[in-house]
């Protein structure tokens, strides 16, 4: 009684401590949830700053939708559609327009002597050519820039400058007040929407998605038009609806399966309730570990750490099946066994004292922890978090199963049904037969597995686009929109700097570098807002050219004078205060880097992006860009794919290290022969699960490797229990229940339409089947034990 | 005496009859003039424009005078043009310097003595309007403009309906002689204007060298 009280008090004391610690660190620490996959990469300071810059520049794009209409009644359909869209509460029509040419010309007039086009710069030292140039501008039938600036800037440098720079932004034509583009002789009317979805709420995304699609379908049905639409919201809504459907359908099926399993074996739902309590406490421990050791929890950690469920459930089943207060009337095995066994003859006994399962549980826990310990020192934050979550969570689960559950009165009323024990007995008999032939079985499997790996080596493909679960229609829409708006092969270059002047100068250097590839078309803010250094230089050139009389003859033909005024620089502040601010906001922004202690750069930085089209960047340009620390090509898909490759490679090596550690533990505990016997099922089940997954999927990804975390943890538990208890029917029963429940919960995911989930589920399914079949082969079963058991049954 | 009276009477009758005829003729003339006036008053600018001879393929010469408010004299240029409604327009200036404007299906391109051919965005619409006017494509003009009578009876004023054109031009006057386009005047908001005198003749097909430039 005293021991009972002490043990339980100790348990509740430490549970309280854990809760208090968790609450303390949660409340007092600067803690947050992170969802950005790239933030988990072991990035340099520069890469982290560039990540933040890209987020600042492009985060709004995720809230944008573009719709393109074409057809005979396109304009009418467009107008009706715009009216309906503007009535939606979360939708804002984006009617971006440049100011009028006159307004633009008036804005730039004070800086006319600083702003020269490249073409003008070529002629600036050649009076005859300059005269011809001025004349050619004057005789143009319709040049609104010449008309609006000739009075104040008759040298026509400003007219040519504006004509050149604004040319880049003139892709959209206005027809009957409607923006449109013409591609391959087909006119598309373009509508751009901004969505006000608070915090990327999935529910709101789904709602907006339905509203938009309803309007689009209605317009298509009413008018003779074809509509193309694109936007992140459509993909998000589809993926979340798909996930919800699968969670509800698979989740319900799994739950029903588990309930049926538990009811049929225990004729009670108490095991389910106790498992849920144990799992909740385990998760609480896991989260406490995270908030103690880290300042953020990445959502992917929870995805990876879902494997905790499988292992904690395994602990619980061992406890339920082996409870000492099991009802003797319901236990055929107990009625057969009239003698109380001695505790060291476990393999001959159908009845296992509950205290006896503590040892293999603890050993299994230690072995699993050692396996996960390697992940803790991974340079990848995600794997460190998974390790901490799993170790703390398993510790909580273990303590609950060994210290709390034995004192729960319900546990005493949980009995195993006779048919279940009878089935377990049959399992034992079959396992005995397998064990007797295990050398042959192992040899055969090793040959087959090695052979299949030689013929079809494991092939990993980390391209994140392969993990996209969007339907074909959405993907086709995205591709068509890229054609319509001509950004199919566009690349973006992001530049960062501490000051605006530095940023603009760096931009000019990039453009200078890229011009070595003449097929490139470069679009950005550079033309409309040159650096002050460039403006000063050009002002000086105009001044010198005027002194040399370069413009004399040209101006004489029109009888005007264009004196060079005092230098006045066009500044970023003046630019953003003008009507061109909308363009400024599109291409250039300020961002903060003070969210993380690891970043030591100044608090505020500036960033801009350049759009590069016309051709792919050649090798020289790509090499030059990779050598720059303050800029990079923005390619989210490639960056995520690279990070997935890094994770996968790291995980692979850490899993290999975990296998080695586990092997050493088995060697130390069970000796060389049994150590090898224990390792073989673990290794073979891992290889078989990956090979079969590759056979069905074509190639593997990180989520297949992730499944090995669960298979490894379960395999360790199964092997240790078989090593400790041999082929005792209750051990077989507990492991069978664990395998079936894990298959029901995780294996069902093999039927998901989401590639990542499907990969995980398929590997888990194959792995569980393999380890369930192979784990008994690791038991230390002797022929004498078979004889003793057979004679026992015959008596 | 009697003979003289009869003769006088005859003369009086003759004069009276003729006077009546004269009056009738004059009245008829007045009536006719009135009818003619009424006919002139009921012919609207669109109807007038519709009388423009359609020229799907043509060549011609032009003289352009650009009047800037700040300049005392206009900037004069001359050259030749070719167009095919299906292919596009080539506007080639010879004086005072050589330059070429090419309106192709793929866009508007400019080339002059000092620079190679380059695409000009944003000016294609205006150039297309010019080609519609030159070719007598009234239906296309109706989509872009509303019409009113000009100060000159042989001219029609086109007022842009679209913001894009309205930002560039205040009005465009098309003037005709013998139902053929003789001149175009572009009036800008700034007060500047461009007058283009044109002499067109129909073609059966474009010269190969010209159609090659429009491919």
Interface residues (C-beta under 8 A of the other chain):
Chain A: X100 X101 X102 X119 X123 X129 X132 X133 X135 X136 X138 X139 X140 X141 X142 X143 X144 X147 X148 X150 X151 X154 X166 X167 X170 X171 X173 X174 X175 X176 X177 X185 X558 X559 X560
Chain B: X64 X66 X68 X69 X70 X71 X72 X73 X75 X77 X91 X93 X96 X97 X99 X101 X105 X110 X112 X113 X114 X115 X119 X120 X121 X122 X123 X125 X126 X127 X130 X161 X162 X163 X164 X167 X168 X169 X186 X188 X189 X190 X192 X194 X196
